[in-house]
């Protein structure tokens, strides 16, 4: 055995050990929710809510979201809806006004993205009546639908002491094809396993794109919405973790989201996610590392989110490369191909288990036929594995934000009947 081979053996073992250490907590997250206890009843007071919606050419789906907000079982006089029609060329603004929302139109072809639209909307609210009229701000995408008790359920979170919180993200077009079900299972896994386990263990949950809220005190501390990366939700989550702001999760506050139907749209969206993740990785690397050494729950949260950025994934990639190099030195090409094949099968089996376990736990909340549910579990690993070529190509593409077209115009009532 050559010295190089010995070095690679030791390096490979160290990298594989570190990778296992960094991600082993996710295995336990799969089962912690089984021991969820109903939270103790908190004295809840009614709060004044401002609903914030950034919409770009969303005339088809926006009315259904606004109607689901009107149908909330929460006092309507305590809920105000604001829409920023961002660079729209359709009737989004007109329709939103007809549905009772306060609408501000924004036209800016240089500062493009949801973060800029959100910041503009909050500035307009501040200048036209003030932000202090509201206690809590809720953020939704135009394609969302809310269950009638969403605000009533999420209203418990501030009473529990959380200044930032999120709900349960479901999918309104789950059964359309393997892409929509792939997204759907992943978001359900994020909610019912990842965030639910963080909530139970009193860690910091993660904001996931839409269906989240924050108090006026947090907004005042921020001095406005200053998150402008391609993934402003991940950026906001990392800001919270590094500043000791614990994000809460409400399993009963359900929001339905539309997922891309075509692979081209999915590729474009997930490319943006990867590129946004890279932006956040570099921007928050120092703060996360500093937070880890603070220890306690802040340190654990910073460590977890560090593993979910470029640095954690890079560790996994290095472990894989060292194993491949070791195999090249100790076996022939056939042996390397067998090793890669086994690794691919292992990845498929792992994702199959996650998808199947998620389906078992959340099957009653998924609007799809039995056949669609079974097929979604089988194709879920394929959906996840397509992240690999997307991630590779995203690194070499120019950072760019582009809207995703939403066409599933369905009401909350029709979704439940379906």
TORFIDO-220884 format. One record per residue (C-alpha): residue number from 1; residue in one letter; x, y, z. Coordinates in Angstrom, 2 decimals. Example, Ala and Ser with C-alpha at 12.3 -4.5 7.8 and 13.67 -1.06 7.14 Angstrom:
2
{atom 1 A {12.30 -4.50 7.80}}
{atom 2 S {13.67 -1.06 7.14}}
END
This chain:
418
{atom 1 X {0.00 0.00 0.00}}
{atom 2 X {1.47 3.36 -1.05}}
{atom 3 X {1.73 6.36 1.23}}
{atom 4 X {-0.80 8.21 -0.92}}
{atom 5 X {-3.28 5.41 -0.46}}
{atom 6 X {-2.81 5.48 3.31}}
{atom 7 X {-3.30 9.24 3.39}}
{atom 8 X {-6.46 8.97 1.31}}
{atom 9 X {-7.81 6.24 3.57}}
{atom 10 X {-7.37 8.39 6.66}}
{atom 11 X {-8.73 11.50 4.89}}
{atom 12 X {-11.73 9.61 3.56}}
{atom 13 X {-12.56 8.21 6.99}}
{atom 14 X {-12.28 11.65 8.60}}
{atom 15 X {-14.45 13.32 5.95}}
{atom 16 X {-17.08 10.56 6.05}}
{atom 17 X {-17.12 10.72 9.84}}
{atom 18 X {-17.58 14.51 9.83}}
{atom 19 X {-20.31 14.28 7.20}}
{atom 20 X {-22.15 11.66 9.24}}
{atom 21 X {-21.78 13.78 12.36}}
{atom 22 X {-23.11 16.87 10.60}}
{atom 23 X {-26.22 15.23 9.13}}
{atom 24 X {-27.11 12.42 11.55}}
{atom 25 X {-29.55 14.70 13.40}}
{atom 26 X {-31.82 14.61 10.35}}
{atom 27 X {-32.39 10.88 10.88}}
{atom 28 X {-33.69 11.54 14.39}}
{atom 29 X {-35.85 14.38 13.06}}
{atom 30 X {-37.85 11.76 11.18}}
{atom 31 X {-39.11 10.21 14.43}}
{atom 32 X {-39.15 13.00 17.01}}
{atom 33 X {-42.61 14.20 15.81}}
{atom 34 X {-44.07 10.84 16.86}}
{atom 35 X {-43.68 12.06 20.42}}
{atom 36 X {-45.32 15.42 19.78}}
{atom 37 X {-47.57 16.50 22.62}}
{atom 38 X {-50.38 18.96 22.27}}
{atom 39 X {-48.97 22.32 23.37}}
{atom 40 X {-50.27 23.75 26.60}}
{atom 41 X {-53.09 26.24 26.10}}
{atom 42 X {-51.77 29.79 26.06}}
{atom 43 X {-53.80 32.88 26.89}}
{atom 44 X {-54.27 34.27 23.39}}
{atom 45 X {-55.20 37.83 22.57}}
{atom 46 X {-56.40 39.05 19.22}}
{atom 47 X {-53.77 40.96 17.29}}
{atom 48 X {-53.89 43.30 14.33}}
{atom 49 X {-52.55 41.60 11.20}}
{atom 50 X {-51.17 43.01 7.98}}
{atom 51 X {-51.06 40.45 5.17}}
{atom 52 X {-48.27 41.15 2.67}}
{atom 53 X {-48.46 39.75 -0.86}}
{atom 54 X {-45.94 40.36 -3.64}}
{atom 55 X {-47.57 39.58 -6.99}}
{atom 56 X {-46.24 39.68 -10.54}}
{atom 57 X {-48.80 38.95 -13.26}}
{atom 58 X {-50.92 36.80 -10.95}}
{atom 59 X {-54.44 37.70 -12.11}}
{atom 60 X {-55.41 34.03 -12.46}}
{atom 61 X {-54.61 32.86 -8.92}}
{atom 62 X {-54.58 35.95 -6.69}}
{atom 63 X {-58.40 36.22 -6.30}}
{atom 64 X {-58.54 32.75 -4.72}}
{atom 65 X {-55.90 33.66 -2.13}}
{atom 66 X {-57.71 36.90 -1.28}}
{atom 67 X {-60.99 35.02 -0.97}}
{atom 68 X {-59.38 32.46 1.39}}
{atom 69 X {-58.21 35.39 3.53}}
{atom 70 X {-61.70 36.89 3.56}}
{atom 71 X {-63.08 33.51 4.70}}
{atom 72 X {-60.87 33.36 7.81}}
{atom 73 X {-62.63 32.67 11.10}}
{atom 74 X {-60.54 35.47 12.65}}
{atom 75 X {-62.15 38.92 13.19}}
{atom 76 X {-62.03 40.57 9.76}}
{atom 77 X {-61.61 44.07 11.20}}
{atom 78 X {-58.21 42.98 12.55}}
{atom 79 X {-56.90 41.83 9.15}}
{atom 80 X {-55.70 44.21 6.44}}
{atom 81 X {-54.44 42.94 3.08}}
{atom 82 X {-51.73 44.72 1.11}}
{atom 83 X {-50.60 43.74 -2.39}}
{atom 84 X {-47.61 45.06 -4.29}}
{atom 85 X {-48.24 44.60 -8.01}}
{atom 86 X {-44.60 44.25 -8.99}}
{atom 87 X {-43.78 45.04 -12.62}}
{atom 88 X {-47.18 43.71 -13.70}}
{atom 89 X {-48.41 43.84 -17.28}}
{atom 90 X {-51.79 42.23 -16.62}}
{atom 91 X {-54.83 43.05 -14.43}}
{atom 92 X {-53.29 41.95 -11.12}}
{atom 93 X {-53.60 45.41 -9.50}}
{atom 94 X {-57.17 45.96 -10.74}}
{atom 95 X {-58.34 42.55 -9.57}}
{atom 96 X {-56.64 42.89 -6.17}}
{atom 97 X {-58.39 46.24 -5.58}}
{atom 98 X {-61.73 44.73 -6.61}}
{atom 99 X {-61.16 42.01 -3.99}}
{atom 100 X {-60.67 44.62 -1.25}}
{atom 101 X {-56.88 44.73 -0.98}}
{atom 102 X {-54.83 47.90 -0.65}}
{atom 103 X {-52.65 47.88 -3.74}}
{atom 104 X {-49.38 49.61 -4.55}}
{atom 105 X {-47.92 49.32 -8.03}}
{atom 106 X {-44.16 49.10 -8.46}}
{atom 107 X {-42.17 49.40 -11.65}}
{atom 108 X {-38.45 48.82 -11.34}}
{atom 109 X {-36.49 46.80 -13.90}}
{atom 110 X {-33.16 46.95 -12.06}}
{atom 111 X {-34.06 45.88 -8.52}}
{atom 112 X {-35.88 42.66 -9.34}}
{atom 113 X {-37.06 40.06 -6.86}}
{atom 114 X {-39.42 39.40 -3.99}}
{atom 115 X {-37.12 41.01 -1.41}}
{atom 116 X {-37.16 44.36 -3.21}}
{atom 117 X {-40.94 44.16 -3.70}}
{atom 118 X {-41.46 43.41 0.00}}
{atom 119 X {-39.26 46.31 1.06}}
{atom 120 X {-41.17 48.66 -1.25}}
{atom 121 X {-44.52 47.46 0.08}}
{atom 122 X {-43.52 48.00 3.70}}
{atom 123 X {-42.19 51.47 2.85}}
{atom 124 X {-45.55 52.36 1.29}}
{atom 125 X {-47.47 51.11 4.33}}
{atom 126 X {-45.14 53.16 6.57}}
{atom 127 X {-45.75 56.31 4.54}}
{atom 128 X {-49.52 55.79 4.23}}
{atom 129 X {-50.78 55.29 7.74}}
{atom 130 X {-47.80 53.77 9.50}}
{atom 131 X {-46.62 50.30 10.46}}
{atom 132 X {-47.57 50.78 14.10}}
{atom 133 X {-51.20 50.08 13.20}}
{atom 134 X {-50.30 46.40 13.13}}
{atom 135 X {-48.93 43.89 15.61}}
{atom 136 X {-48.01 41.11 13.18}}
{atom 137 X {-47.13 40.86 9.48}}
{atom 138 X {-47.89 37.72 7.46}}
{atom 139 X {-46.20 36.98 4.13}}
{atom 140 X {-47.81 34.92 1.36}}
{atom 141 X {-47.25 34.30 -2.33}}
{atom 142 X {-50.07 35.10 -4.75}}
{atom 143 X {-50.64 31.44 -5.62}}
{atom 144 X {-51.27 30.39 -2.00}}
{atom 145 X {-54.50 29.24 -0.36}}
{atom 146 X {-55.19 29.35 3.39}}
{atom 147 X {-57.34 27.07 5.48}}
{atom 148 X {-60.13 29.05 7.22}}
{atom 149 X {-58.41 28.76 10.62}}
{atom 150 X {-54.91 29.76 9.48}}
{atom 151 X {-54.73 33.13 11.24}}
{atom 152 X {-56.49 31.82 14.35}}
{atom 153 X {-53.89 29.08 14.65}}
{atom 154 X {-50.85 31.20 13.81}}
{atom 155 X {-52.06 33.80 16.33}}
{atom 156 X {-51.02 31.43 19.11}}
{atom 157 X {-47.34 31.82 18.21}}
{atom 158 X {-46.82 35.41 19.45}}
{atom 159 X {-48.56 34.42 22.69}}
{atom 160 X {-45.95 31.67 23.09}}
{atom 161 X {-43.22 34.29 22.86}}
{atom 162 X {-42.18 33.84 19.22}}
{atom 163 X {-41.47 36.98 17.21}}
{atom 164 X {-40.97 35.02 13.97}}
{atom 165 X {-42.99 31.95 13.00}}
{atom 166 X {-44.11 29.81 10.08}}
{atom 167 X {-46.89 27.38 9.26}}
{atom 168 X {-47.37 24.04 7.56}}
{atom 169 X {-46.70 24.17 3.81}}
{atom 170 X {-48.84 21.90 1.66}}
{atom 171 X {-49.34 21.65 -2.12}}
{atom 172 X {-52.54 22.39 -4.01}}
{atom 173 X {-51.50 20.58 -7.23}}
{atom 174 X {-49.77 17.59 -5.61}}
{atom 175 X {-51.13 14.95 -7.99}}
{atom 176 X {-50.42 16.71 -11.30}}
{atom 177 X {-47.11 14.97 -12.08}}
{atom 178 X {-43.83 13.71 -10.59}}
{atom 179 X {-42.48 17.25 -10.25}}
{atom 180 X {-45.38 18.69 -8.26}}
{atom 181 X {-45.51 15.63 -6.00}}
{atom 182 X {-41.73 15.80 -5.55}}
{atom 183 X {-41.96 19.39 -4.38}}
{atom 184 X {-44.97 18.51 -2.27}}
{atom 185 X {-43.30 15.65 -0.42}}
{atom 186 X {-40.19 17.75 0.22}}
{atom 187 X {-42.18 20.64 1.69}}
{atom 188 X {-44.20 18.23 3.83}}
{atom 189 X {-40.94 16.67 5.04}}
{atom 190 X {-39.64 20.16 5.86}}
{atom 191 X {-42.79 20.88 7.86}}
{atom 192 X {-43.75 17.64 9.58}}
{atom 193 X {-40.19 16.41 10.26}}
{atom 194 X {-37.63 19.21 10.18}}
{atom 195 X {-39.59 22.15 11.60}}
{atom 196 X {-41.77 20.00 13.84}}
{atom 197 X {-38.68 18.42 15.41}}
{atom 198 X {-36.97 21.79 15.82}}
{atom 199 X {-40.10 23.05 17.56}}
{atom 200 X {-40.25 20.06 19.91}}
{atom 201 X {-36.54 20.29 20.78}}
{atom 202 X {-36.85 24.10 21.15}}
{atom 203 X {-34.48 24.80 18.32}}
{atom 204 X {-34.78 27.45 15.62}}
{atom 205 X {-37.17 26.50 12.83}}
{atom 206 X {-36.69 27.59 9.21}}
{atom 207 X {-38.79 29.96 7.14}}
{atom 208 X {-39.60 28.24 3.88}}
{atom 209 X {-40.51 30.70 1.14}}
{atom 210 X {-44.09 31.54 2.04}}
{atom 211 X {-46.59 31.31 4.88}}
{atom 212 X {-44.55 32.97 7.60}}
{atom 213 X {-44.95 35.92 9.93}}
{atom 214 X {-43.07 38.32 12.18}}
{atom 215 X {-43.98 40.89 14.79}}
{atom 216 X {-43.69 44.64 14.43}}
{atom 217 X {-40.88 44.61 16.99}}
{atom 218 X {-38.75 42.43 14.70}}
{atom 219 X {-39.47 44.70 11.75}}
{atom 220 X {-38.47 47.75 13.78}}
{atom 221 X {-35.27 45.97 14.82}}
{atom 222 X {-34.51 45.21 11.19}}
{atom 223 X {-35.29 48.76 10.08}}
{atom 224 X {-37.17 47.42 7.05}}
{atom 225 X {-37.05 44.31 4.93}}
{atom 226 X {-33.38 44.16 3.99}}
{atom 227 X {-33.11 40.69 2.48}}
{atom 228 X {-32.40 40.90 -1.25}}
{atom 229 X {-30.65 37.66 -2.19}}
{atom 230 X {-32.26 35.22 -4.62}}
{atom 231 X {-33.47 33.22 -1.60}}
{atom 232 X {-34.56 35.90 0.86}}
{atom 233 X {-36.33 33.29 3.02}}
{atom 234 X {-33.08 31.39 3.66}}
{atom 235 X {-31.31 34.67 4.28}}
{atom 236 X {-33.95 35.71 6.83}}
{atom 237 X {-33.68 32.32 8.56}}
{atom 238 X {-29.91 32.66 8.85}}
{atom 239 X {-30.27 36.20 10.17}}
{atom 240 X {-32.63 34.93 12.87}}
{atom 241 X {-30.30 32.07 13.84}}
{atom 242 X {-27.24 34.30 14.09}}
{atom 243 X {-29.10 36.98 16.08}}
{atom 244 X {-30.63 34.59 18.59}}
{atom 245 X {-34.17 35.00 17.23}}
{atom 246 X {-35.94 31.66 17.58}}
{atom 247 X {-38.40 30.88 14.80}}
{atom 248 X {-41.52 29.00 15.87}}
{atom 249 X {-43.59 26.50 13.89}}
{atom 250 X {-47.36 25.98 13.94}}
{atom 251 X {-48.40 22.58 12.62}}
{atom 252 X {-52.07 23.56 12.46}}
{atom 253 X {-51.65 26.70 10.33}}
{atom 254 X {-51.88 25.22 6.82}}
{atom 255 X {-51.04 27.08 3.62}}
{atom 256 X {-51.33 25.50 0.16}}
{atom 257 X {-48.80 26.40 -2.51}}
{atom 258 X {-48.65 25.80 -6.28}}
{atom 259 X {-45.64 23.94 -7.66}}
{atom 260 X {-44.07 24.19 -11.14}}
{atom 261 X {-45.55 21.75 -13.64}}
{atom 262 X {-42.87 21.78 -16.33}}
{atom 263 X {-39.29 20.60 -15.88}}
{atom 264 X {-38.04 23.77 -17.55}}
{atom 265 X {-39.73 25.96 -14.90}}
{atom 266 X {-38.54 23.64 -12.15}}
{atom 267 X {-34.97 23.76 -13.43}}
{atom 268 X {-35.08 27.56 -13.53}}
{atom 269 X {-36.56 27.83 -10.04}}
{atom 270 X {-34.16 25.39 -8.44}}
{atom 271 X {-31.22 27.04 -10.19}}
{atom 272 X {-32.25 30.25 -8.44}}
{atom 273 X {-32.42 28.37 -5.14}}
{atom 274 X {-28.90 27.04 -5.55}}
{atom 275 X {-27.54 30.43 -6.56}}
{atom 276 X {-29.37 32.11 -3.68}}
{atom 277 X {-27.99 29.49 -1.33}}
{atom 278 X {-24.48 30.35 -2.51}}
{atom 279 X {-25.12 34.05 -1.84}}
{atom 280 X {-26.33 33.31 1.69}}
{atom 281 X {-23.46 30.86 2.31}}
{atom 282 X {-20.81 33.50 1.67}}
{atom 283 X {-22.74 36.32 3.33}}
{atom 284 X {-23.43 34.47 6.60}}
{atom 285 X {-20.40 32.18 6.88}}
{atom 286 X {-18.66 34.35 9.47}}
{atom 287 X {-21.79 35.04 11.51}}
{atom 288 X {-22.75 31.35 11.59}}
{atom 289 X {-19.25 30.31 12.63}}
{atom 290 X {-19.26 32.94 15.37}}
{atom 291 X {-22.71 31.79 16.48}}
{atom 292 X {-21.53 28.18 16.79}}
{atom 293 X {-18.93 29.22 19.36}}
{atom 294 X {-21.60 31.04 21.37}}
{atom 295 X {-22.81 27.60 22.40}}
{atom 296 X {-26.23 26.69 23.74}}
{atom 297 X {-29.25 26.52 21.47}}
{atom 298 X {-28.02 29.43 19.38}}
{atom 299 X {-24.82 27.51 18.72}}
{atom 300 X {-26.73 24.35 17.77}}
{atom 301 X {-29.01 26.30 15.42}}
{atom 302 X {-26.05 28.00 13.76}}
{atom 303 X {-24.32 24.63 13.38}}
{atom 304 X {-27.40 23.11 11.77}}
{atom 305 X {-27.86 25.96 9.30}}
{atom 306 X {-24.14 25.92 8.54}}
{atom 307 X {-24.54 22.29 7.42}}
{atom 308 X {-27.44 23.37 5.18}}
{atom 309 X {-25.32 25.90 3.29}}
{atom 310 X {-22.48 25.53 0.80}}
{atom 311 X {-20.02 24.61 3.57}}
{atom 312 X {-21.93 21.56 4.71}}
{atom 313 X {-22.54 20.37 1.16}}
{atom 314 X {-18.89 20.99 0.27}}
{atom 315 X {-17.88 18.66 3.10}}
{atom 316 X {-20.09 15.94 1.63}}
{atom 317 X {-18.67 16.51 -1.85}}
{atom 318 X {-15.10 16.30 -0.57}}
{atom 319 X {-15.93 13.05 1.22}}
{atom 320 X {-17.30 11.62 -2.01}}
{atom 321 X {-14.30 12.76 -4.07}}
{atom 322 X {-11.83 11.26 -1.61}}
{atom 323 X {-13.70 7.94 -1.69}}
{atom 324 X {-13.66 7.89 -5.50}}
{atom 325 X {-9.93 8.67 -5.60}}
{atom 326 X {-9.28 5.93 -3.06}}
{atom 327 X {-11.27 3.48 -5.15}}
{atom 328 X {-9.32 4.43 -8.28}}
{atom 329 X {-6.06 3.65 -6.48}}
{atom 330 X {-7.19 0.36 -4.94}}
{atom 331 X {-9.40 -1.15 -7.63}}
{atom 332 X {-10.12 -1.03 -11.37}}
{atom 333 X {-12.66 1.01 -13.31}}
{atom 334 X {-15.32 -1.67 -12.88}}
{atom 335 X {-14.89 -1.46 -9.12}}
{atom 336 X {-15.30 2.33 -9.23}}
{atom 337 X {-18.46 2.03 -11.30}}
{atom 338 X {-19.84 -0.56 -8.89}}
{atom 339 X {-19.10 1.79 -5.98}}
{atom 340 X {-20.85 4.69 -7.73}}
{atom 341 X {-23.79 2.45 -8.56}}
{atom 342 X {-24.11 1.35 -4.95}}
{atom 343 X {-23.90 4.96 -3.80}}
{atom 344 X {-26.66 5.91 -6.23}}
{atom 345 X {-28.83 3.03 -5.06}}
{atom 346 X {-28.20 4.02 -1.46}}
{atom 347 X {-29.23 7.60 -2.19}}
{atom 348 X {-32.38 6.36 -3.93}}
{atom 349 X {-33.24 4.06 -1.02}}
{atom 350 X {-32.69 6.84 1.52}}
{atom 351 X {-34.92 9.26 -0.34}}
{atom 352 X {-37.49 6.51 -0.91}}
{atom 353 X {-37.66 5.99 2.85}}
{atom 354 X {-38.03 9.72 3.54}}
{atom 355 X {-40.76 10.05 0.91}}
{atom 356 X {-42.58 6.96 2.10}}
{atom 357 X {-42.37 7.90 5.77}}
{atom 358 X {-43.61 11.41 4.99}}
{atom 359 X {-46.51 9.97 3.02}}
{atom 360 X {-47.46 7.64 5.87}}
{atom 361 X {-47.44 10.48 8.39}}
{atom 362 X {-49.18 13.11 6.27}}
{atom 363 X {-51.37 11.06 3.91}}
{atom 364 X {-54.62 12.51 5.29}}
{atom 365 X {-53.52 16.03 4.44}}
{atom 366 X {-52.51 15.24 0.86}}
{atom 367 X {-55.16 15.84 -1.81}}
{atom 368 X {-54.39 13.10 -4.35}}
{atom 369 X {-55.60 9.63 -5.28}}
{atom 370 X {-54.08 6.52 -3.71}}
{atom 371 X {-52.35 5.72 -6.99}}
{atom 372 X {-50.88 9.20 -7.22}}
{atom 373 X {-49.63 8.96 -3.65}}
{atom 374 X {-47.87 5.63 -4.26}}
{atom 375 X {-46.33 6.87 -7.51}}
{atom 376 X {-45.16 10.08 -5.81}}
{atom 377 X {-43.11 8.06 -3.29}}
{atom 378 X {-41.45 6.06 -6.08}}
{atom 379 X {-40.55 9.15 -8.12}}
{atom 380 X {-39.55 11.35 -5.16}}
{atom 381 X {-35.90 10.12 -5.18}}
{atom 382 X {-35.67 10.90 -8.90}}
{atom 383 X {-36.89 14.45 -8.23}}
{atom 384 X {-34.30 14.89 -5.48}}
{atom 385 X {-31.46 13.45 -7.57}}
{atom 386 X {-32.15 15.98 -10.34}}
{atom 387 X {-30.80 18.59 -7.91}}
{atom 388 X {-27.29 17.30 -8.73}}
{atom 389 X {-27.06 18.49 -12.35}}
{atom 390 X {-28.99 21.64 -11.44}}
{atom 391 X {-26.50 22.48 -8.70}}
{atom 392 X {-23.52 21.91 -11.01}}
{atom 393 X {-24.88 24.09 -13.81}}
{atom 394 X {-26.12 26.79 -11.40}}
{atom 395 X {-22.57 27.51 -10.28}}
{atom 396 X {-21.59 28.57 -13.80}}
{atom 397 X {-24.69 30.60 -14.65}}
{atom 398 X {-25.21 34.31 -14.04}}
{atom 399 X {-27.26 35.10 -10.94}}
{atom 400 X {-30.76 35.94 -12.16}}
{atom 401 X {-34.28 36.14 -10.73}}
{atom 402 X {-37.20 35.14 -12.94}}
{atom 403 X {-40.88 34.72 -12.03}}
{atom 404 X {-42.63 31.34 -12.11}}
{atom 405 X {-45.95 31.27 -13.94}}
{atom 406 X {-48.92 30.17 -11.81}}
{atom 407 X {-52.03 28.79 -13.50}}
{atom 408 X {-53.78 26.53 -10.96}}
{atom 409 X {-56.79 28.75 -10.28}}
{atom 410 X {-58.71 26.79 -7.66}}
{atom 411 X {-60.49 27.87 -4.50}}
{atom 412 X {-59.82 26.43 -1.05}}
{atom 413 X {-63.31 24.85 -1.02}}
{atom 414 X {-62.80 23.21 -4.42}}
{atom 415 X {-59.41 21.90 -3.33}}
{atom 416 X {-60.95 20.18 -0.32}}
{atom 417 X {-63.76 18.72 -2.46}}
{atom 418 X {-61.19 17.46 -4.96}}
END
